[in-house]
Amino acid sequence: MTDITTTVNTYIDGWNEADPQRRRALVEQAYTADARYLDPHFAGEGTDGIDTMIAGVQEQFPGHRFELVDGPDAHHDRVRFTWHLNGPDGPVAVGTDFATVAGDGRLADVTGFLALPA
């Protein structure tokens, strides 16, 4: 079983990884094979769908990087954490993700909430 801090760091690393093979490996490490991801703008199911979704986000925001800024905060099989999507001039989005953690420590279901920085 992986500890939740390692899982969340791997999750963030996957969003930042531009190399398709390395990104796919990170997705497989962070998510269960049947995981789901949902936020107001994007959705993905299974490692194929989540990997494809992340690639699309990277195309839409070239040169941007995700940064973990708070958490993870976990109890039982739940976790939440906050991140920034940083562009050349600072954060372009702030998100808080809530997830269900599977028995092996990977993420089974992630729901993201997004806001624009003030």
N, C-alpha and C positions, 0 to 999 in steps of 0.2 A: 504494500500500500504506500502510495506517495503522499507526502505531507502537503497540505493545501497551499502553503506559500510557494512551494516548488511548482505545483500545478498552475497557479495563477501567473507566476513568472513565465512559465512555458507558454501559457495562453497569450500573454502580451508579446513574447518573442515571436510567436506564430503570426500575429498581426503585423509585425515589423519585418519579417523575413521575405526578401524579394526573390530569392532562389526557389523555384517551384518545388524541387525535390526536398530541400531542407524545410520549407514551409509545410509541406505535406507530412513530413516526419514529426514536426512539432504539433501539428493538428492531431495526429494519431496519438501522441503522448498526452495531450491536454484533454481530449474529448473521448468519450466512448464511441464505439462504431455507429451507434444509433442515436447519437446526441442531436439535439435541436438547438438552434440559435434564433432569436427573434428580437429585433429592435424596431423603432418606428419606420426605418427606411430599408432594412435588409433582413433576409431570412435565409437560413440554410438548414438542411437536414442530412444527417450522416456525415462521415468524414469527407466524402466527395462534395456534397453540397456546401459544407462549411468552408472547405478549401477553395472552392470556386467563388464563393461569396467574398472571402478575404482578398482573393486576387482582383475581383472587381472593385473593391474598396481601394486597393492600392493603385489601380488604374485611375480611379476618380480623384485620388489625392496623392499624386506623385511627390516624392520627397518629404512626405509627412511621416511622423513617428508617434507611436502610442507610448505613453509613459504612465506607469502605475503611480498614483499620488496618494492613495489612502487604502489601507487594508493589506491583505484580506482580513475580514472579520467573519469568523465562522462559528457555528454551533450545530450540533447534530449533523444532518446531511445538507446543510445550507451554508452559503457563503455570499458575501457582498464585497465589492471593491470599487474604487473610483479611479478613473484614468483621464488623461488629457490626450487629445490628438493635436500634436504640435506641428505647426507650419513654420515657415521662415520668420514670421512676425509674432510667434507665440501660439497659444492654444486657439484652435478654430472650433473645437467641440470639447465638451466635458461630459463624461458618461459615468453612470453608476450601473454596474451589472450585478444581478442577483442570479445565483445558480444553485442547482441541486447537484450534490456530489455523489457519485456512485461508490460502491463498496471498495473499489480498487483505487479510489482517490482522484479519478478523472471526472471531468464535468459531463453531466448527463443532459442538462437542460439549462440554457442561459437566456435570461431576459435582460435586455439593455434599455436603459432610459438615458436620453441625450438632452443636452442643453447647449446653447451658445454662450460663450463667456460674456460676462457683463462688461 
